[in-house]
C-alpha cells in the first residue's frame, strides 16, 4: 500500500508540474510578440519563476524566457553540430570529450551575458554532460545532467 501511495504522489506531482498553473500575463505575451513578431507554433510553459515560450523562427526550434513583468531573460536556438561556428567546433575538437557521443546543440543568448553554445555529450546512459563554449571556442564550464 505504501508503494502505491508513493507512486500516486509522484504521479500527481508530475502532472501538476507539467500543467499550466497560471495564465500567461499580457506583459509577457506582448514582450514576446515584440521580440519575436514572426514566431510560429508558439506554446507556453509556466516555470513558476518565469514563463517560457517554445516556438519556431526561421525554421529553428527556439525557446525564450521572460519574468512575470515581461522582461526577457534568455533565449535558446537549437542547432545542428555542423552549424556551430568553426571556433566552437575547433574548441570541442581540442577538448577531452571528443570520443563522447554528441547530442543536442544550442546557441544561448542571455540578457547580460555574452553568446554561448551548449553541447550535450554522452559517454554512457549515466555519463552525460553539458559543455558550454564561448564564441571563441573556449570551454568555459561543464555540468552533469540526467
C-alpha positions as CSV (number, residue, x, y, z in Angstrom):
1,X,0.0,0.0,0.0
2,X,2.9,2.4,0.8
3,X,4.4,1.8,-2.6
4,X,1.0,2.6,-4.3
5,X,0.7,5.8,-2.3
6,X,4.2,6.9,-3.2
7,X,3.6,6.2,-6.8
8,X,0.3,8.1,-6.8
9,X,2.0,11.1,-5.1
10,X,4.8,11.1,-7.7
11,X,2.2,11.0,-10.5
12,X,0.3,13.9,-9.0
13,X,3.5,16.0,-8.7
14,X,4.5,15.2,-12.2
15,X,1.1,16.1,-13.6
16,X,0.9,19.3,-11.6
17,X,4.4,20.4,-12.7
18,X,3.5,19.9,-16.3
19,X,0.2,21.6,-16.1
20,X,-0.2,25.3,-16.8
21,X,-0.5,26.8,-13.3
22,X,-1.2,30.5,-14.1
23,X,-2.4,32.4,-17.0
24,X,0.4,34.0,-19.0
25,X,0.4,37.7,-18.2
26,X,-0.3,40.1,-21.1
27,X,3.0,41.9,-20.3
28,X,4.8,38.6,-21.1
29,X,2.9,37.8,-24.3
30,X,3.3,41.4,-25.5
31,X,7.0,41.4,-24.8
32,X,7.3,38.1,-26.7
33,X,5.4,39.4,-29.7
34,X,7.6,42.5,-29.8
35,X,10.8,40.5,-29.7
36,X,9.7,37.7,-32.0
37,X,7.0,39.0,-34.3
38,X,7.5,36.2,-36.8
39,X,7.4,33.3,-34.4
40,X,5.3,30.4,-35.4
41,X,3.7,27.5,-33.4
42,X,4.1,29.2,-30.1
43,X,3.4,27.3,-26.9
44,X,3.8,28.5,-23.3
45,X,5.1,26.9,-20.1
46,X,4.9,28.3,-16.6
47,X,8.2,27.6,-14.8
48,X,6.9,29.3,-11.6
49,X,9.8,31.8,-11.5
50,X,9.5,32.6,-15.3
51,X,7.4,31.9,-18.4
52,X,8.9,30.0,-21.3
53,X,7.7,30.2,-24.9
54,X,8.7,27.4,-27.2
55,X,8.4,28.3,-30.9
56,X,9.7,28.1,-34.4
57,X,11.5,31.0,-36.0
58,X,13.2,30.8,-39.4
59,X,12.9,27.0,-39.3
60,X,14.8,26.8,-36.0
61,X,13.3,25.4,-32.8
62,X,13.6,28.0,-30.1
63,X,12.7,28.9,-26.6
64,X,12.6,32.3,-24.8
65,X,12.1,33.0,-21.1
66,X,10.5,36.1,-19.6
67,X,9.9,37.1,-16.0
68,X,6.3,38.0,-14.9
69,X,6.9,41.7,-15.8
70,X,7.7,40.8,-19.4
71,X,11.4,41.3,-19.1
72,X,13.3,39.0,-21.5
73,X,15.7,36.7,-19.6
74,X,17.3,34.4,-22.2
75,X,16.7,32.5,-25.5
76,X,17.9,29.2,-26.9
77,X,18.1,28.2,-30.5
78,X,18.6,24.6,-31.4
79,X,21.3,24.0,-33.9
80,X,22.9,21.1,-35.7
81,X,26.6,20.5,-34.7
82,X,27.6,21.4,-38.3
83,X,26.0,24.8,-37.8
84,X,28.3,25.7,-34.9
85,X,30.9,28.4,-35.6
86,X,34.3,26.9,-36.7
87,X,35.9,28.2,-33.5
88,X,33.4,26.2,-31.3
89,X,33.9,23.1,-33.3
90,X,37.6,23.5,-33.1
91,X,37.4,24.1,-29.3
92,X,35.3,20.9,-29.0
93,X,37.8,19.0,-31.1
94,X,40.5,20.0,-28.6
95,X,38.5,19.0,-25.6
96,X,38.8,15.8,-23.7
97,X,35.2,14.9,-24.8
98,X,35.8,14.2,-28.5
99,X,35.2,10.5,-28.0
100,X,31.9,11.1,-26.3
101,X,28.7,11.0,-28.4
102,X,27.4,14.4,-29.3
103,X,23.7,15.2,-28.5
104,X,21.7,18.3,-28.7
105,X,23.4,21.7,-29.5
106,X,22.0,25.1,-28.5
107,X,23.0,28.7,-29.0
108,X,22.2,30.6,-25.8
109,X,21.6,34.3,-25.7
110,X,21.2,35.8,-22.2
111,X,20.2,39.4,-21.3
112,X,23.5,40.4,-19.7
113,X,26.0,37.7,-20.8
114,X,27.9,37.0,-24.0
115,X,26.6,34.5,-26.5
116,X,27.5,30.9,-25.7
117,X,26.9,27.4,-27.1
118,X,25.8,24.3,-25.1
119,X,26.6,20.8,-26.4
120,X,25.3,17.7,-24.7
121,X,27.8,14.9,-24.7
122,X,27.2,11.3,-23.6
123,X,29.7,8.5,-22.7
124,X,27.0,6.1,-21.4
125,X,23.5,6.2,-20.3
126,X,24.8,7.5,-16.9
127,X,27.6,9.7,-18.0
128,X,26.1,12.9,-19.6
129,X,27.4,16.4,-19.5
130,X,26.6,19.8,-20.9
131,X,29.6,21.7,-22.3
132,X,29.4,25.5,-22.5
133,X,31.6,27.2,-25.1
134,X,32.1,30.9,-25.8
135,X,32.2,32.3,-29.4
136,X,35.9,31.8,-29.5
137,X,35.6,28.1,-28.8
138,X,36.9,28.2,-25.2
139,X,35.2,25.6,-23.0
140,X,34.0,27.8,-20.1
141,X,32.3,25.1,-18.0
142,X,30.8,21.7,-17.9
143,X,27.9,20.4,-15.9
144,X,26.4,17.0,-15.2
145,X,22.9,16.3,-16.4
146,X,20.4,13.4,-16.2
